[in-house]
Amino acid sequence: MDFNAVIENARKYAGGTHRDHGYDDLLVDRLHNRYTVAVLVCFCVALSSYQYIGDPLQCWVPAQFTGNYESFTNRLCYIQNTYHVPKQESIPQDSTLRRERTLKYYQWINFVLLLQALFFSLPRIIWQSFNDKTGLSVGHLVEAANKYESIDVDQDRETVVQYISNCLQRYDEYVNPSKKKRRSFFHRLNYQYRLFCQARTGASLAFFYFVVRFLYIVNLICQIIFLQYFLSYHDVNYLGYGLNVLGTLLSGLSLPESKLFPRITLCDFHIRELGERHYYTVECILVINIFIEKMYFVLWLWFWLLLFITIFD
């Protein structure tokens, strides 16, 4: 086996000769499993901090409400959801029409962001698990190749070459198990599957890498569809929101108040006093939507850009 060729290919796979650390994936993959995950986690931390430290929602309560009543109203309306009716429209009397305009997302955004981060990391976890199973760690191989290029002592180079040789030998034993051993039916079936992968792609590792790359694309498309379902309500949708904001920004106009992330909402609740129920409808300022609006536009723009980059990479 030509180890110099193996080392040169591994070094190129790492992205160049001036790398301190070798990666076992490409930059496009890291845009998914590192940078996007980091952005989602940062958004989650920032949003959680504001929810528990600041005042995410403030309601305009009747004059007879004391401080305790006002605090109760703010917390109740934040927990049970609010709904949005534009100022130029009258408030519907039918409770069903009000429920159609309910904003149901803002209490769950923290958990959704963490779940999104997990799904962006999942293809990476699958890729690493496959490497561990085959006995060939691409990351360690690339690191060894970079180290080989940076050292001048022949003895140290021989040690690196021996390490690479052992890695490749373990992988070869996994892909082509010894014929001297008597294998069960399932082992022989698994062996035939590995040969099929090699016959089709030249190597099962390369085949599996493209499977993982396909998972990144599928995950991204599913996340866009999920956000469309999760954030949209009544006659407002997430995909249209992103296009409208982008068109407004490109036109140089100021952004109007978003219908998808309204800052002024309404809340219906009742209070029992001396056995009687008193019903109230109050107007609330959803302060947290100022941040959520910017956050989800950034994610809308980034997801579509990332999808384009991944498909045409």
C-alpha positions as CSV (number, residue, x, y, z in Angstrom):
1,M,0.0,0.0,0.0
2,D,1.3,3.5,-0.9
3,F,1.3,5.3,2.5
4,N,2.5,8.5,0.9
5,A,-0.6,8.6,-1.3
6,V,-2.9,7.8,1.7
7,I,-1.3,10.6,3.7
8,E,-1.5,13.1,0.9
9,N,-5.2,12.3,0.3
10,A,-5.9,12.6,4.0
11,R,-4.1,15.9,4.2
12,K,-6.1,17.2,1.3
13,Y,-9.3,16.0,2.9
14,A,-8.3,18.1,6.0
15,G,-8.3,21.2,3.8
16,G,-4.7,22.1,3.5
17,T,-1.2,21.8,5.0
18,H,-1.6,24.6,7.5
19,R,-4.2,23.1,9.8
20,D,-3.7,22.7,13.5
21,H,-6.5,20.1,13.8
22,G,-7.8,17.6,11.4
23,Y,-11.5,17.3,10.8
24,D,-13.3,14.1,9.6
25,D,-15.9,16.1,7.8
26,L,-16.1,19.1,5.4
27,L,-16.8,22.7,6.1
28,V,-20.4,22.4,4.8
29,D,-21.0,19.6,7.3
30,R,-19.6,21.8,10.1
31,L,-22.0,24.6,9.1
32,H,-24.7,22.1,10.2
33,N,-23.3,20.3,13.2
34,R,-21.2,23.0,14.8
35,Y,-22.1,26.5,13.8
36,T,-25.8,26.1,13.4
37,V,-26.0,24.2,16.7
38,A,-24.0,26.9,18.4
39,V,-26.3,29.6,17.0
40,L,-29.4,27.7,18.2
41,V,-28.0,27.1,21.7
42,C,-27.0,30.8,22.0
43,F,-30.5,31.9,21.0
44,C,-32.0,29.5,23.5
45,V,-29.8,30.8,26.3
46,A,-30.6,34.4,25.5
47,L,-34.3,33.8,25.2
48,S,-34.4,31.8,28.5
49,S,-32.5,34.5,30.3
50,Y,-34.9,37.2,29.2
51,Q,-38.0,35.1,30.1
52,Y,-36.8,34.4,33.6
53,I,-35.1,37.7,34.4
54,G,-37.0,40.3,32.4
55,D,-40.7,40.9,31.8
56,P,-41.6,39.1,28.6
57,L,-45.2,40.3,28.7
58,Q,-46.9,43.4,30.2
59,C,-50.7,43.9,30.2
60,W,-52.7,47.1,30.5
61,V,-55.0,46.3,33.3
62,P,-58.2,48.1,34.6
63,A,-57.6,50.9,37.1
64,Q,-59.1,49.0,40.0
65,F,-56.4,46.3,39.8
66,T,-53.8,46.4,42.5
67,G,-50.1,45.5,42.1
68,N,-50.8,41.8,42.9
69,Y,-53.7,41.7,40.4
70,E,-51.4,43.2,37.7
71,S,-48.7,40.7,38.4
72,F,-51.2,37.9,38.3
73,T,-52.6,39.1,35.0
74,N,-49.2,39.3,33.4
75,R,-48.3,35.8,34.4
76,L,-51.6,34.3,33.6
77,C,-51.8,35.8,30.1
78,Y,-48.2,34.7,29.4
79,I,-49.0,31.1,30.4
80,Q,-52.4,30.6,28.7
81,N,-51.5,32.3,25.4
82,T,-52.7,35.6,23.9
83,Y,-54.2,36.3,20.5
84,H,-53.7,39.0,17.9
85,V,-56.3,41.2,16.3
86,P,-55.0,44.2,14.1
87,K,-56.1,47.6,15.4
88,Q,-58.1,48.3,12.3
89,E,-60.2,45.2,12.9
90,S,-62.8,44.8,15.7
91,I,-62.4,42.1,18.3
92,P,-64.5,39.0,17.3
93,Q,-67.3,38.1,19.7
94,D,-67.1,34.4,18.9
95,S,-64.5,32.7,21.0
96,T,-63.7,30.2,18.2
97,L,-62.6,33.1,16.0
98,R,-60.4,34.4,18.8
99,R,-58.8,31.0,19.2
100,E,-57.9,30.9,15.5
101,R,-55.7,33.9,16.1
102,T,-54.0,32.5,19.2
103,L,-50.2,32.7,19.4
104,K,-49.1,29.3,20.7
105,Y,-45.4,29.4,20.2
106,Y,-43.6,31.7,22.6
107,Q,-43.8,29.4,25.7
108,W,-42.3,26.5,23.7
109,I,-39.5,28.2,21.7
110,N,-36.7,27.3,24.2
111,F,-37.5,23.6,24.0
112,V,-37.9,23.8,20.2
113,L,-34.5,25.5,19.8
114,L,-32.8,22.7,21.8
115,L,-34.7,20.1,19.8
116,Q,-33.6,21.7,16.6
117,A,-30.0,21.7,17.8
118,L,-30.2,18.0,18.6
119,F,-31.5,17.1,15.2
120,F,-28.7,19.2,13.5
121,S,-26.2,17.2,15.6
122,L,-27.8,13.8,14.9
123,P,-26.1,13.1,11.4
124,R,-22.8,13.9,13.0
125,I,-23.4,11.4,15.8
126,I,-24.4,8.8,13.3
127,W,-21.2,9.5,11.3
128,Q,-19.0,9.1,14.3
129,S,-20.7,6.0,15.4
130,F,-20.1,4.4,12.0
131,N,-16.4,5.4,12.2
132,D,-16.1,3.8,15.6
133,K,-17.8,0.6,14.4
134,T,-15.5,0.2,11.4
135,G,-12.4,0.9,13.4
136,L,-11.4,3.7,11.1
137,S,-11.5,7.1,12.7
138,V,-11.2,9.5,9.8
139,G,-10.5,12.4,12.2
140,H,-7.5,10.6,13.8
141,L,-6.3,9.6,10.3
142,V,-6.4,13.2,9.1
143,E,-4.7,14.4,12.3
144,A,-1.9,11.8,11.8
145,A,-1.5,12.9,8.2
146,N,-1.0,16.5,9.3
147,K,1.4,15.4,11.9
148,Y,3.4,13.4,9.3
149,E,3.8,16.6,7.3
150,S,5.0,18.7,10.2
151,I,7.7,16.4,11.6
152,D,11.2,15.9,10.1
153,V,12.6,13.0,12.2
154,D,12.4,9.8,10.3
155,Q,11.8,7.6,13.4
156,D,8.7,9.7,14.3
157,R,7.5,9.6,10.8
158,E,7.7,5.8,10.9
159,T,5.6,5.8,14.0
160,V,2.9,7.8,12.3
161,V,3.0,5.6,9.3
162,Q,2.7,2.5,11.5
163,Y,-0.3,4.1,13.2
164,I,-2.0,4.8,9.9
165,S,-1.2,1.3,8.7
166,N,-2.9,-0.2,11.8
167,C,-6.0,2.0,11.2
168,L,-6.3,0.9,7.6
169,Q,-5.7,-2.7,8.5
170,R,-8.5,-2.7,11.1
171,Y,-10.9,-1.1,8.6
172,D,-9.9,-3.7,5.9
173,E,-10.6,-6.5,8.3
174,Y,-14.0,-5.0,9.0
175,V,-14.9,-4.7,5.3
176,N,-13.3,-8.0,4.3
177,P,-13.6,-10.5,7.1
178,S,-11.3,-13.5,7.0
179,K,-12.7,-16.3,4.9
180,K,-11.1,-18.9,7.3
181,K,-13.6,-18.1,10.0
182,R,-16.9,-19.8,9.8
183,R,-19.6,-17.1,9.7
184,S,-23.3,-17.3,10.5
185,F,-25.9,-16.5,7.9
186,F,-26.4,-13.0,9.3
187,H,-22.6,-12.3,9.2
188,R,-22.5,-13.5,5.6
189,L,-25.5,-11.4,4.7
190,N,-23.8,-8.3,6.3
191,Y,-20.6,-9.1,4.4
192,Q,-22.5,-9.2,1.1
193,Y,-24.1,-5.9,1.9
194,R,-20.6,-4.4,2.5
195,L,-19.4,-5.8,-0.8
196,F,-22.5,-4.2,-2.5
197,C,-21.6,-0.8,-1.0
198,Q,-18.0,-1.2,-2.2
199,A,-19.1,-2.3,-5.7
200,R,-21.4,0.7,-6.1
201,T,-19.3,3.5,-4.6
202,G,-15.8,2.1,-4.2
203,A,-15.9,2.1,-0.4
204,S,-18.6,1.7,2.2
205,L,-17.2,4.7,4.1
206,A,-17.7,7.0,1.1
207,F,-21.1,5.6,0.6
208,F,-22.1,6.2,4.2
209,Y,-20.6,9.8,4.1
210,F,-23.0,10.6,1.2
211,V,-25.9,9.1,3.3
212,V,-25.0,11.4,6.1
213,R,-24.8,14.4,3.8
214,F,-28.3,13.5,2.5
215,L,-29.5,13.4,6.2
216,Y,-28.3,16.9,6.6
217,I,-30.4,18.0,3.7
218,V,-33.5,16.0,4.9
219,N,-33.1,17.5,8.4
220,L,-32.9,21.0,7.0
221,I,-36.0,20.6,4.9
222,C,-38.0,19.0,7.7
223,Q,-37.0,21.8,10.1
224,I,-38.2,24.5,7.6
225,I,-41.5,22.6,7.3
226,F,-41.8,22.2,11.0
227,L,-41.3,26.0,11.6
228,Q,-44.0,26.7,9.0
229,Y,-46.4,24.5,11.0
230,F,-45.2,25.6,14.5
231,L,-45.2,29.4,14.0
232,S,-48.1,30.0,11.5
233,Y,-51.6,30.8,12.6
234,H,-54.8,32.1,11.0
235,D,-53.9,33.7,7.7
236,V,-50.2,34.3,8.5
237,N,-47.4,31.9,7.7
238,Y,-43.7,31.7,8.4
239,L,-42.4,31.2,4.8
240,G,-44.4,34.3,3.6
241,Y,-43.1,36.3,6.6
242,G,-39.5,35.7,5.6
243,L,-40.1,36.7,2.0
244,N,-41.9,39.9,3.0
245,V,-39.2,41.0,5.4
246,L,-36.5,40.2,2.9
247,G,-38.3,42.1,0.2
248,T,-38.9,45.1,2.5
249,L,-35.2,45.2,3.5
250,L,-34.0,45.0,-0.1
251,S,-36.4,47.9,-1.0
252,G,-34.8,50.1,1.7
253,L,-38.2,50.5,3.5
254,S,-38.8,50.4,7.2
255,L,-40.2,47.2,8.6
256,P,-43.9,47.4,9.7
257,E,-45.2,45.5,12.7
258,S,-45.1,41.8,12.0
259,K,-48.4,39.9,12.1
260,L,-46.6,36.7,12.7
261,F,-44.7,38.2,15.7
262,P,-47.1,41.0,16.9
263,R,-46.0,43.2,19.8
264,I,-49.5,44.1,20.9
265,T,-51.9,41.2,21.7
266,L,-55.1,40.6,23.6
267,C,-55.8,38.3,26.5
268,D,-59.1,36.9,27.9
269,F,-59.3,35.7,31.4
270,H,-61.7,35.6,34.4
271,I,-61.3,36.1,38.1
272,R,-63.6,34.6,40.8
273,E,-64.5,37.0,43.6
274,L,-67.0,36.0,46.3
275,G,-68.3,33.2,44.1
276,E,-68.8,35.4,41.1
277,R,-66.8,35.3,37.8
278,H,-65.6,38.5,36.3
279,Y,-64.5,38.3,32.7
280,Y,-61.8,40.7,31.4
281,T,-60.2,41.3,28.0
282,V,-56.9,43.2,28.4
283,E,-54.4,44.5,25.9
284,C,-50.8,43.3,26.4
285,I,-47.4,44.1,25.1
286,L,-45.5,41.0,24.1
287,V,-42.0,42.5,24.6
288,I,-40.2,39.2,24.0
289,N,-41.5,39.2,20.4
290,I,-39.1,42.0,19.5
291,F,-36.3,39.5,20.0
292,I,-38.2,36.5,18.6
293,E,-39.0,38.3,15.4
294,K,-35.3,39.1,14.7
295,M,-34.2,35.6,15.7
296,Y,-36.6,33.8,13.4
297,F,-35.8,36.0,10.4
298,V,-32.1,35.2,10.9
299,L,-32.9,31.5,11.1
300,W,-35.2,31.7,8.0
301,L,-32.4,33.4,6.0
302,W,-29.7,31.0,7.3
303,F,-31.7,27.8,6.7
304,W,-32.5,28.7,3.1
305,L,-28.9,29.8,2.5
306,L,-27.5,26.6,4.2
307,L,-29.9,24.5,2.1
308,F,-28.7,26.1,-1.1
309,I,-25.0,25.7,-0.1
310,T,-25.4,22.0,0.9
311,I,-27.3,21.0,-2.3
312,F,-24.8,22.7,-4.6
313,D,-21.7,21.9,-2.7
